[in-house]
Amino acid sequence: MSRIRDIVASIATTLKDSTFVSTSPVIPVVEEDSKDIVDEIARASGRSHGCFILVAFTSAATDNESPGPDLTQCVFTITVVEQPQVWRTKPRFVSCTEVAEACCRLLHHTSPKDSAGVDLANGVLSFESMEQSSDDSSLIQTISFNLPCVLDPTAPTRS
């Protein structure tokens, strides 16, 4: 499996397992490369929820030529999308900004791990930025984290 994909899954699991996200009303966490992403986003943004968190890999870069490759800049984003006309009708809702801040607090300086508890990277998630945007019906906060990691140097295979 992909190292980057494993990191995305670990970040999503950390958020899903938190009391903040799992308390009613539950905030769905969607992984960007999920097989059913379109359906998951439709369900999460529909009348039953109105707010969701999207975990994604965004970009990578290196400043050295070591084997691996050694990704000194590997950026993962957490996007919180709130539809106020749905979400704010819920009892005990929290705003898009509050959800984004909670994600920052839950993830900053954590080390993504695989299912056996082994670290997936060469460090910890480090908060880089949080930016607000919106569209016609949604409030959006996008949070960026950097996580240096080394990719497996063996030839990739598909199963």
N, C-alpha and C positions, 0 to 999 in steps of 0.2 A: 504494500500500500504506500501511498505518497506521504512523505514526512509533513508536507504542508497541510495536506488533508487531515492527517492525524492531529495536528495542532489546532486546526479549526474545530474539529470534533471535541477536543479536550476543553477548549475555551467555551464551547456551547454547553458541555456537560457541567462545567463549573457554574455557569449562569443558571442552568436548569435546576441544579441541586441546591441553589441558595434559597433561603427562606423568603428573601425579598421578592424573588421572581415567582416562587411557587405558592405564595400566599394568595388567597382569593381576593380579587379576581386575578387568576393566573395570567402571567404575561408569556405568551408563546415565544420560544427561541427557535429560529430557523437557521439552518446552515446553508450558505450560498450555493454549494454544489450538491445539494440534496437531489435525489432523483425526482422527487415530487415537489420541487420548490414552488412551482406555479400554484398548485393546489394548496400547499401549506400557507403561502402568503395570502391567498384568497380567503382561507378559513380564518387566519389570524387577524386579518383586517376587516372581516365581516361583522355582522351585528352581534355575534356571540363574544367577540373580544374587543376590537377597536384599538389595540396597541400590540406591537410585537417588536422583537429584537432580532436583527439579522447579523450573523457572524460571517465575515468574509476575509479572504486573503486579498490584498490589494496590490502590493508590489514588492520587488526585491532588488538588491544591488550588492555589489561587492567592491572592496577596494584592495583586494589582494588576489594572488594567483594560486592559492593553496588548493590541494585536491579537495574534492567534495561535490560541488563548489561550496565555499565558505561564504554564507550570506551575512554580511555585516549589517545590512539594513534589510529587514524582512518585516513588512508592515501588514498588520491585521486591523480590520475595522469592525466596529460594533455600531450598527445603525439602529437607532430607536425611532420607530414610526408610530405616531399617535394620530388617530382620527378623533378629534375632540367631540364631534357631534355624537359619537358612539361611546367612546371611552369615558368621557366625563359625566355620563349618566349612571355610571356604576357606583355602588357604594364603595368607599375607601379607595378610589382611584388616586393615582399619583401622576403628576405632570410628566411630560416627555423629558424635561430637563432633570427632574428628580430621578427618573429611571436611568438616564444617562449618567448622572453623578453616582448612582448606586453601582452601575456597571464599572465605572472607573475605580471605585473603592474595592469592589470584589476582585478585580483583575490585576490592578497595579502591583507589580513585584511578585506575582505568582508565577510558578513554573509549570507549564503544560506537561502533563504526564500521559503515558499510554495506559491501557487497561491493567497492566501489571504494576503500575506505579513508577515506571522508569521515566526520567526526564526526557523530553523530546527535543530539547534545544540546549544551547550553550549559555543560558542565562535565564532571565526572568522578563516577563512582559513589562515594558516601560511606557507609561503614558506619554504621548507626544502632543495631542491636540484634541479639542472638542469644538465642533462648528455647528451652528444652527442654520437650518434652511426650512423652506416650506413649499407646498404646492397648493392647489385650489382647495384641497380637503384635508391636508395632513400637516402636522408639525414634525420636524425631523431633526434629530441630533446625531451627528456622526463623530465617533470617537476613534482616534488612531493610537495604536500601540506598536512599538518596535520590539522585535525579538530576534536577536542574532541566532542563527542556526546553521548547521552543516548538513547538506543533503548527502544521501547515501552515494558513494562513488561507484557502486556496481551498476551494471547495465540494467535498465528498467525492463520489466516484463508486464504483460497484461494477462489477467486470468479470465 
